[in-house]
């Protein structure tokens, strides 16, 4: 074995077996020296504890591990860590890169060729240096015939903040002048309390990611149909800039954190049979995914523990989306070619469904929130949870008992996001026990609402012009209804606003008012100030809680 410990300058190793190099100064070159092919064999380990802007280059070996700290390169594209440019490693490749602690420190580019599995992890520098902001570097991986999986993890984009120690407030005390029988008191100025703030090293941007299978022409082009082979079957990205992945063998894609657009390219001889992509997501935010080969017909989405949002999916071959896992998936847009969306397990789904061409069937226990805007000719079925919501986003006359009433089932909440006019609630199923007004400026008259169904005004419903709720029963005087001003959630307080309902009418099928009405104001954003129901029309109101 070859072991080098250095603190003074550049390190160069030609040949060797099981090479280990540790340095805190200068560039590192292992194998691949110009004019020689004498690259090491066996494992290669490089540790640079003060890389600054000195590059690391490694060729040959089996398993390769490179760890650097203190990176501060000119740009995200400046060569930082290069592995396998002249001779690819044949084992597992692991790269760990951390930025310097100084503000705007930049990790450079990592380029890996080869390895059986490749894992690149980029992190912010000194975690104690709160208030600074650093930048991640670009990552490129090119496979060999041995490469089957690639994982790239980067630190999440966030604004750095300086740590603050909590300070208890002090109440002002007025000064008192001493006199016979009176003790003097020294005045104390009021001190406002200060909340504790945990320091954070921020990340200004994540680097781009480009991954190409050995048989792919590049990371941004599909493999020709006549080309056989392809080995990169699994790719995992957490927090990433624009990403391009080209592999005819790709069957599993894992995405998490905040990501930019993801472009996929497949093709090759495998294209005819490789038509299902498993997409694992966890805490994913608004990424768009484009299958430039238009090859996948089925997308199997597995939700992790934290809910995810996908901005859009583009794939003209896609017909089926199957959702499973343990949290809610929000889909901002679906390809027009999708004909079926299914949900199973503990998963939930939120999004618009074109209910004349696409069916939605859930047996999942998570919350489903489905928006429809046409008379539903396809099955739209809520899951086994108790908070599934069907949102009517069109005039009430659009939805009929003969069509929507047959196909829409399994929902507990009827949502309103448009000025529906007259809307028959019973069309949306016998299990509806709540009306959810979730847009501003609504004017609607609801009929055949299930007895005692609650009424909620969600945070976006800052102003409701007029809502008339006609319950299906004839026992209004003894009925009990809860009306809630929901306001924003704890995480959206800054987006909150006072809520005003100009007119709210509550009555049974014979226009007899509701006997007991319970008002709940959860609009904590304004500490309940400014919330107002201007006119309550209820002819039999006897108890107001």
PLY file of the C-alpha trace (Angstrom):
ply
format ascii 1.0
element vertex 545
property float x
property float y
property float z
element edge 544
property int vertex1
property int vertex2
end_header
0.00 0.00 0.00
1.00 3.64 -0.53
0.31 6.24 2.15
1.09 9.95 1.89
0.65 12.61 4.58
1.33 16.13 3.33
0.96 19.67 4.66
3.28 21.64 2.38
2.42 21.42 -1.32
1.07 19.48 -4.28
0.72 15.69 -4.14
1.35 13.48 -7.19
1.22 9.68 -7.13
2.08 7.52 -10.13
1.29 3.83 -9.79
0.97 2.21 -6.40
-1.41 -0.18 -4.74
-4.17 0.82 -2.29
-3.20 4.49 -2.31
-4.10 6.83 0.54
-3.24 10.54 0.37
-4.04 13.12 3.03
-3.13 16.78 2.57
-3.99 20.26 3.74
-2.27 22.19 0.96
-2.05 22.12 -2.83
-3.45 20.07 -5.68
-3.68 16.27 -5.69
-3.03 14.07 -8.73
-3.36 10.30 -8.42
-2.44 8.41 -11.62
-3.19 9.66 -15.11
-0.05 11.75 -15.32
0.69 13.06 -18.82
3.16 10.76 -20.57
2.47 7.71 -18.42
-0.31 5.20 -17.92
0.89 4.16 -14.50
-2.35 4.60 -12.53
-2.76 2.87 -9.19
-4.54 -0.41 -8.58
-6.65 -1.27 -5.56
-8.46 1.28 -3.46
-7.77 5.01 -3.63
-8.54 7.41 -0.78
-7.94 11.16 -0.93
-8.58 13.58 1.93
-7.91 17.31 1.48
-8.80 19.38 4.53
-8.05 22.78 2.97
-8.70 22.46 -0.74
-9.44 26.17 -1.40
-9.18 26.29 -5.22
-6.73 23.42 -5.80
-8.08 20.63 -8.04
-8.09 16.92 -7.27
-7.60 14.38 -10.07
-7.84 10.60 -9.64
-7.42 7.85 -12.25
-7.58 4.09 -11.94
-8.18 2.00 -8.87
-11.12 -0.02 -7.72
-13.09 1.76 -4.96
-12.36 5.51 -4.89
-13.23 7.88 -2.04
-12.47 11.61 -2.24
-13.23 13.98 0.63
-12.52 17.70 0.51
-13.32 20.62 2.78
-12.77 24.36 2.46
-13.63 24.60 -1.25
-13.73 28.07 -2.79
-13.47 27.88 -6.57
-14.15 30.60 -9.13
-17.43 29.14 -10.45
-19.64 26.06 -10.20
-18.11 24.89 -13.49
-14.44 25.29 -12.48
-12.71 21.90 -12.30
-12.64 20.76 -8.68
-12.76 16.94 -8.43
-12.14 14.83 -11.54
-12.23 11.04 -11.36
-11.62 8.59 -14.20
-10.87 11.05 -17.00
-7.99 8.86 -18.24
-8.71 5.51 -16.58
-12.05 4.78 -14.96
-12.25 3.17 -11.51
-13.93 -0.22 -11.36
-15.51 -0.10 -7.91
-17.69 2.16 -5.77
-17.00 5.89 -6.11
-17.78 8.25 -3.22
-17.22 12.02 -3.31
-17.78 14.36 -0.36
-17.22 18.07 -0.99
-17.76 20.88 1.51
-17.45 24.59 0.87
-15.27 26.97 2.83
-16.96 28.88 5.64
-16.49 32.36 4.16
-19.46 34.11 2.59
-20.07 33.17 -1.10
-17.59 30.28 -1.01
-18.09 28.11 -4.09
-17.72 24.36 -4.60
-16.35 23.69 -8.08
-17.32 21.05 -10.63
-17.18 17.32 -9.93
-16.76 15.03 -12.95
-16.79 11.25 -12.56
-16.30 8.62 -15.25
-16.88 5.02 -14.25
-17.47 3.26 -10.97
-20.09 0.64 -10.19
-22.14 3.05 -8.13
-21.37 6.77 -7.83
-22.38 8.96 -4.88
-21.57 12.69 -4.84
-22.49 14.74 -1.75
-22.01 18.50 -1.54
-22.53 20.38 1.72
-22.22 23.87 3.12
-19.02 24.65 5.02
-18.59 25.32 8.72
-22.09 24.85 10.15
-21.21 27.20 13.00
-20.69 30.12 10.59
-24.34 31.14 10.58
-25.33 34.09 8.43
-23.06 33.27 5.49
-24.24 32.01 2.10
-22.32 29.52 -0.06
-22.82 27.88 -3.46
-22.84 24.26 -4.61
-20.96 22.99 -7.68
-21.97 21.27 -10.92
-21.87 17.47 -11.12
-21.31 15.30 -14.21
-21.24 11.49 -14.22
-20.47 9.36 -17.26
-20.99 5.64 -16.84
-19.01 2.64 -17.99
-20.48 -0.81 -18.56
-20.10 -1.36 -14.81
-22.07 1.70 -13.68
-25.59 0.90 -12.45
-26.59 3.72 -10.07
-25.83 7.40 -9.49
-26.70 9.48 -6.40
-26.17 13.24 -6.14
-26.98 15.09 -2.91
-26.57 18.85 -2.53
-27.36 21.21 0.33
-30.81 22.81 0.16
-31.12 26.38 -1.07
-31.80 28.64 1.91
-30.98 32.12 3.17
-28.28 32.15 5.83
-29.12 33.55 9.22
-27.07 34.57 12.24
-27.77 32.86 15.54
-29.61 34.96 18.14
-29.86 34.15 21.83
-33.31 34.55 23.32
-33.85 37.53 25.63
-36.75 37.76 28.06
-38.69 40.99 27.97
-38.58 43.50 30.82
-41.60 45.53 31.89
-40.96 49.24 32.36
-40.84 50.50 35.94
-41.47 54.18 36.68
-39.04 56.03 38.92
-40.23 57.00 42.40
-38.65 59.86 44.36
-37.89 58.97 47.95
-39.68 60.85 50.74
-40.57 60.26 54.37
-42.43 56.97 54.41
-41.76 56.39 50.68
-38.87 54.31 49.37
-37.11 55.60 46.28
-37.41 53.42 43.19
-35.03 53.60 40.24
-36.81 53.62 36.90
-36.26 50.71 34.50
-36.75 51.06 30.78
-38.85 48.43 29.01
-36.96 45.79 27.06
-38.75 43.99 24.23
-38.38 40.22 24.25
-36.17 38.68 21.57
-36.88 35.23 20.18
-34.07 32.75 19.73
-32.84 32.18 16.18
-30.84 29.14 15.16
-27.86 30.04 12.98
-27.78 28.66 9.44
-25.24 28.62 6.64
-27.33 29.52 3.61
-27.03 28.11 0.11
-27.47 30.55 -2.76
-27.75 27.95 -5.54
-27.37 24.26 -6.28
-25.27 22.98 -9.15
-26.47 21.41 -12.36
-26.43 17.62 -12.77
-25.60 15.78 -16.00
-25.63 11.97 -16.09
-24.96 9.84 -19.17
-24.86 6.09 -19.62
-21.87 4.72 -21.53
-24.02 4.01 -24.62
-25.73 7.42 -24.56
-24.35 10.04 -26.95
-24.49 12.64 -24.13
-26.57 13.60 -21.12
-28.92 15.61 -23.37
-29.59 13.10 -26.15
-31.38 9.78 -26.42
-29.61 6.59 -27.43
-30.27 5.45 -31.00
-32.80 2.61 -31.28
-30.23 0.33 -32.88
-27.85 0.56 -29.91
-27.91 -2.32 -27.42
-26.88 -2.14 -23.79
-27.25 0.49 -21.11
-26.62 -0.07 -17.41
-27.53 3.02 -15.35
-30.90 1.91 -14.01
-31.20 4.07 -10.90
-30.62 7.81 -10.34
-31.23 9.71 -7.09
-31.09 13.52 -6.76
-31.65 15.59 -3.63
-31.62 19.39 -4.01
-30.37 20.12 -7.52
-30.13 22.61 -10.33
-31.17 21.78 -13.89
-30.68 18.04 -14.41
-30.22 15.94 -17.56
-30.21 12.13 -17.42
-29.66 9.90 -20.44
-29.80 6.13 -20.05
-31.82 3.52 -21.97
-31.75 1.37 -18.80
-33.34 3.96 -16.47
-36.16 2.40 -14.43
-35.93 4.20 -11.07
-35.68 7.95 -10.40
-35.59 9.36 -6.87
-36.09 13.10 -6.33
-36.16 15.09 -3.09
-35.84 18.62 -1.79
-35.86 21.67 -4.05
-35.11 20.93 -7.66
-35.02 22.61 -11.03
-36.23 20.99 -14.26
-35.38 17.33 -14.89
-34.93 16.16 -18.49
-34.89 12.43 -19.25
-33.59 10.67 -22.37
-33.84 6.92 -22.94
-34.10 5.14 -26.31
-31.80 2.31 -27.33
-32.85 -1.26 -28.02
-34.28 -1.37 -24.49
-36.77 1.37 -25.34
-39.40 -1.02 -26.66
-39.77 -2.76 -23.29
-38.60 -0.15 -20.77
-41.93 1.65 -20.45
-42.46 1.93 -16.68
-40.61 4.45 -14.51
-40.67 4.26 -10.71
-40.48 7.80 -9.32
-39.64 8.01 -5.60
-40.29 11.46 -4.12
-39.90 12.97 -0.67
-40.30 16.65 0.21
-39.93 17.47 -3.48
-40.83 21.02 -4.44
-42.30 22.01 -7.82
-39.90 20.16 -10.10
-40.94 19.69 -13.73
-40.10 16.38 -15.39
-39.82 15.96 -19.15
-39.40 12.60 -20.86
-37.84 13.77 -24.11
-38.05 10.23 -25.51
-41.81 10.06 -24.81
-41.23 6.46 -23.82
-42.74 5.82 -20.40
-46.38 4.77 -20.51
-46.69 4.16 -16.75
-45.38 6.33 -13.95
-45.32 4.67 -10.54
-44.93 7.42 -7.94
-43.92 6.37 -4.42
-44.37 9.16 -1.84
-42.01 9.33 1.12
-42.88 10.56 4.60
-43.08 14.24 3.58
-45.51 15.57 0.97
-44.20 16.48 -2.48
-45.21 18.71 -5.39
-44.47 18.07 -9.06
-44.94 21.13 -11.24
-45.65 19.26 -14.47
-44.87 16.06 -16.34
-44.35 16.04 -20.09
-44.55 12.68 -21.87
-46.90 12.08 -24.80
-46.81 8.31 -24.20
-47.89 8.48 -20.56
-51.31 6.95 -19.89
-51.23 5.73 -16.27
-50.06 7.29 -13.02
-50.06 5.00 -9.97
-49.47 6.74 -6.64
-48.50 4.92 -3.44
-46.48 5.59 -0.30
-47.21 7.55 2.86
-47.88 11.22 2.06
-49.74 13.50 -0.34
-48.56 14.10 -3.90
-49.61 17.38 -5.53
-49.58 17.42 -9.32
-49.89 20.87 -10.86
-50.54 19.54 -14.37
-51.07 16.20 -16.10
-50.35 15.27 -19.73
-53.53 15.12 -21.79
-52.71 11.50 -22.65
-53.20 10.26 -19.08
-56.36 8.16 -18.83
-56.07 6.81 -15.29
-54.73 7.96 -11.92
-54.80 5.51 -9.01
-53.85 5.94 -5.35
-53.11 3.16 -2.85
-51.62 2.65 0.60
-51.31 5.65 2.92
-50.84 8.06 0.02
-53.05 10.95 -1.03
-53.34 13.02 -4.18
-54.07 16.67 -4.96
-54.69 18.04 -8.42
-57.08 18.72 -11.27
-58.52 15.79 -13.21
-60.05 16.10 -16.66
-63.03 13.99 -15.66
-64.27 13.35 -19.19
-61.07 11.58 -20.27
-59.23 10.59 -17.08
-60.44 8.42 -14.23
-59.31 8.86 -10.63
-59.67 5.92 -8.28
-58.22 6.03 -4.78
-58.15 3.37 -2.11
-55.49 5.29 -0.20
-55.94 6.53 3.34
-54.25 9.87 2.69
-56.19 13.04 1.85
-57.35 13.36 -1.76
-58.25 16.80 -3.14
-59.57 16.58 -6.67
-60.70 19.50 -8.84
-63.14 18.88 -11.69
-64.62 21.35 -14.16
-66.92 19.20 -16.31
-69.79 16.76 -15.93
-67.85 13.67 -14.83
-68.16 10.83 -17.32
-65.24 8.96 -15.78
-65.04 7.43 -12.29
-63.79 9.92 -9.70
-63.48 8.01 -6.43
-62.13 9.34 -3.15
-60.05 7.15 -0.86
-60.65 5.63 2.55
-59.68 8.74 4.53
-62.19 11.09 6.16
-61.05 14.39 4.62
-61.20 13.73 0.88
-62.38 16.78 -1.05
-64.02 17.17 -4.45
-63.79 20.73 -5.80
-66.40 21.98 -8.27
-64.64 24.52 -10.47
-67.47 25.41 -12.85
-71.05 26.65 -12.88
-73.35 24.48 -10.78
-75.47 23.59 -13.80
-72.44 21.78 -15.26
-72.80 18.87 -12.84
-75.83 16.60 -13.10
-77.12 13.78 -10.93
-77.39 11.50 -13.95
-73.70 11.80 -14.83
-71.54 13.33 -12.09
-73.86 11.87 -9.46
-73.12 8.37 -10.74
-69.37 8.74 -11.20
-68.23 10.89 -8.26
-68.14 8.99 -4.94
-66.19 8.69 -1.73
-65.65 12.37 -0.84
-66.45 14.05 2.48
-65.88 17.70 1.54
-67.36 19.73 -1.33
-65.00 22.54 -2.33
-66.01 25.69 -4.16
-63.44 27.72 -6.10
-65.69 29.38 -8.65
-68.88 31.44 -8.58
-70.97 28.35 -9.17
-74.42 29.94 -8.93
-76.89 27.22 -8.02
-75.11 24.00 -7.08
-76.74 20.77 -5.92
-74.48 19.29 -3.26
-76.08 15.86 -3.29
-74.73 15.33 -6.82
-71.30 14.84 -5.28
-72.26 11.97 -3.01
-74.09 11.16 0.19
-70.95 11.34 2.31
-70.41 15.12 1.95
-70.32 16.56 5.49
-68.47 19.84 4.88
-68.59 22.78 2.49
-65.19 24.37 1.82
-65.09 27.83 0.23
-61.49 28.09 -0.95
-61.43 31.08 -3.30
-62.27 34.74 -2.93
-65.28 36.51 -4.46
-67.62 33.51 -4.37
-71.37 33.86 -4.94
-73.13 30.51 -4.68
-76.40 28.92 -3.67
-76.09 25.34 -2.49
-79.06 23.02 -2.32
-79.55 19.49 -0.96
-76.65 19.86 1.45
-76.46 17.00 3.94
-77.91 17.73 7.38
-75.55 19.61 9.74
-72.74 19.75 7.18
-70.12 22.25 8.36
-69.16 25.37 6.40
-65.52 26.48 6.20
-63.95 29.55 4.60
-60.33 28.67 3.75
-57.49 31.20 3.82
-57.77 32.21 0.13
-61.44 33.12 0.71
-60.62 36.63 1.93
-63.98 37.94 0.65
-67.16 35.93 0.07
-69.95 37.87 -1.61
-72.91 35.64 -0.80
-73.24 32.02 0.22
-76.65 30.40 0.64
-76.66 26.92 2.18
-79.93 25.01 1.85
-79.83 21.76 3.81
-81.66 18.71 2.50
-83.60 18.02 5.74
-86.67 19.80 7.18
-85.57 19.98 10.83
-83.68 23.26 10.66
-84.82 24.60 14.03
-83.15 21.68 15.82
-80.11 21.39 13.56
-76.57 22.27 14.60
-74.05 23.76 12.13
-70.43 24.89 12.61
-69.04 27.76 10.54
-65.25 28.21 10.48
-63.05 31.05 9.29
-59.99 28.92 8.69
-57.33 31.51 7.91
-53.81 30.50 6.92
-51.82 27.68 8.38
-49.02 28.33 10.85
-46.49 28.16 8.00
-48.27 30.74 5.81
-49.00 33.49 8.33
-47.30 36.15 6.22
-49.72 35.36 3.41
-52.77 35.65 5.63
-55.52 38.23 5.39
-58.67 39.11 7.24
-61.76 37.25 6.03
-65.10 38.91 5.25
-68.36 37.19 4.39
-70.84 39.75 3.09
-73.85 37.47 3.41
-74.31 33.94 4.76
-77.68 32.19 4.70
-78.29 28.94 6.59
-81.65 27.16 6.22
-83.31 23.78 5.70
-85.24 22.57 2.67
-88.34 24.56 3.81
-86.32 27.78 4.27
-86.44 27.34 8.05
-83.28 28.67 9.68
-80.75 26.59 11.61
-81.33 26.55 15.38
-77.75 26.31 16.62
-74.76 27.89 14.88
-71.21 27.57 16.17
-68.63 30.07 14.92
-64.94 29.15 14.99
-62.35 31.77 14.04
-58.95 30.22 13.37
-57.53 33.15 11.44
-54.49 33.56 13.66
-52.70 35.66 11.04
-54.65 38.71 12.13
-55.20 37.57 15.70
-58.86 37.37 14.71
-59.04 41.13 14.08
-60.89 42.23 10.98
-62.75 38.96 10.41
-66.39 39.67 9.78
-69.65 38.04 8.70
-71.59 41.16 7.76
-75.03 39.57 7.46
-76.21 36.23 8.81
-79.59 35.17 7.48
-81.07 32.56 9.82
-84.75 32.84 10.74
-84.70 30.26 13.55
-81.39 30.99 15.24
-81.76 30.30 18.94
-78.20 29.48 20.03
-75.08 31.22 18.81
-71.78 29.85 20.11
0 1
1 2
2 3
3 4
4 5
5 6
6 7
7 8
8 9
9 10
10 11
11 12
12 13
13 14
14 15
15 16
16 17
17 18
18 19
19 20
20 21
21 22
22 23
23 24
24 25
25 26
26 27
27 28
28 29
29 30
30 31
31 32
32 33
33 34
34 35
35 36
36 37
37 38
38 39
39 40
40 41
41 42
42 43
43 44
44 45
45 46
46 47
47 48
48 49
49 50
50 51
51 52
52 53
53 54
54 55
55 56
56 57
57 58
58 59
59 60
60 61
61 62
62 63
63 64
64 65
65 66
66 67
67 68
68 69
69 70
70 71
71 72
72 73
73 74
74 75
75 76
76 77
77 78
78 79
79 80
80 81
81 82
82 83
83 84
84 85
85 86
86 87
87 88
88 89
89 90
90 91
91 92
92 93
93 94
94 95
95 96
96 97
97 98
98 99
99 100
100 101
101 102
102 103
103 104
104 105
105 106
106 107
107 108
108 109
109 110
110 111
111 112
112 113
113 114
114 115
115 116
116 117
117 118
118 119
119 120
120 121
121 122
122 123
123 124
124 125
125 126
126 127
127 128
128 129
129 130
130 131
131 132
132 133
133 134
134 135
135 136
136 137
137 138
138 139
139 140
140 141
141 142
142 143
143 144
144 145
145 146
146 147
147 148
148 149
149 150
150 151
151 152
152 153
153 154
154 155
155 156
156 157
157 158
158 159
159 160
160 161
161 162
162 163
163 164
164 165
165 166
166 167
167 168
168 169
169 170
170 171
171 172
172 173
173 174
174 175
175 176
176 177
177 178
178 179
179 180
180 181
181 182
182 183
183 184
184 185
185 186
186 187
187 188
188 189
189 190
190 191
191 192
192 193
193 194
194 195
195 196
196 197
197 198
198 199
199 200
200 201
201 202
202 203
203 204
204 205
205 206
206 207
207 208
208 209
209 210
210 211
211 212
212 213
213 214
214 215
215 216
216 217
217 218
218 219
219 220
220 221
221 222
222 223
223 224
224 225
225 226
226 227
227 228
228 229
229 230
230 231
231 232
232 233
233 234
234 235
235 236
236 237
237 238
238 239
239 240
240 241
241 242
242 243
243 244
244 245
245 246
246 247
247 248
248 249
249 250
250 251
251 252
252 253
253 254
254 255
255 256
256 257
257 258
258 259
259 260
260 261
261 262
262 263
263 264
264 265
265 266
266 267
267 268
268 269
269 270
270 271
271 272
272 273
273 274
274 275
275 276
276 277
277 278
278 279
279 280
280 281
281 282
282 283
283 284
284 285
285 286
286 287
287 288
288 289
289 290
290 291
291 292
292 293
293 294
294 295
295 296
296 297
297 298
298 299
299 300
300 301
301 302
302 303
303 304
304 305
305 306
306 307
307 308
308 309
309 310
310 311
311 312
312 313
313 314
314 315
315 316
316 317
317 318
318 319
319 320
320 321
321 322
322 323
323 324
324 325
325 326
326 327
327 328
328 329
329 330
330 331
331 332
332 333
333 334
334 335
335 336
336 337
337 338
338 339
339 340
340 341
341 342
342 343
343 344
344 345
345 346
346 347
347 348
348 349
349 350
350 351
351 352
352 353
353 354
354 355
355 356
356 357
357 358
358 359
359 360
360 361
361 362
362 363
363 364
364 365
365 366
366 367
367 368
368 369
369 370
370 371
371 372
372 373
373 374
374 375
375 376
376 377
377 378
378 379
379 380
380 381
381 382
382 383
383 384
384 385
385 386
386 387
387 388
388 389
389 390
390 391
391 392
392 393
393 394
394 395
395 396
396 397
397 398
398 399
399 400
400 401
401 402
402 403
403 404
404 405
405 406
406 407
407 408
408 409
409 410
410 411
411 412
412 413
413 414
414 415
415 416
416 417
417 418
418 419
419 420
420 421
421 422
422 423
423 424
424 425
425 426
426 427
427 428
428 429
429 430
430 431
431 432
432 433
433 434
434 435
435 436
436 437
437 438
438 439
439 440
440 441
441 442
442 443
443 444
444 445
445 446
446 447
447 448
448 449
449 450
450 451
451 452
452 453
453 454
454 455
455 456
456 457
457 458
458 459
459 460
460 461
461 462
462 463
463 464
464 465
465 466
466 467
467 468
468 469
469 470
470 471
471 472
472 473
473 474
474 475
475 476
476 477
477 478
478 479
479 480
480 481
481 482
482 483
483 484
484 485
485 486
486 487
487 488
488 489
489 490
490 491
491 492
492 493
493 494
494 495
495 496
496 497
497 498
498 499
499 500
500 501
501 502
502 503
503 504
504 505
505 506
506 507
507 508
508 509
509 510
510 511
511 512
512 513
513 514
514 515
515 516
516 517
517 518
518 519
519 520
520 521
521 522
522 523
523 524
524 525
525 526
526 527
527 528
528 529
529 530
530 531
531 532
532 533
533 534
534 535
535 536
536 537
537 538
538 539
539 540
540 541
541 542
542 543
543 544
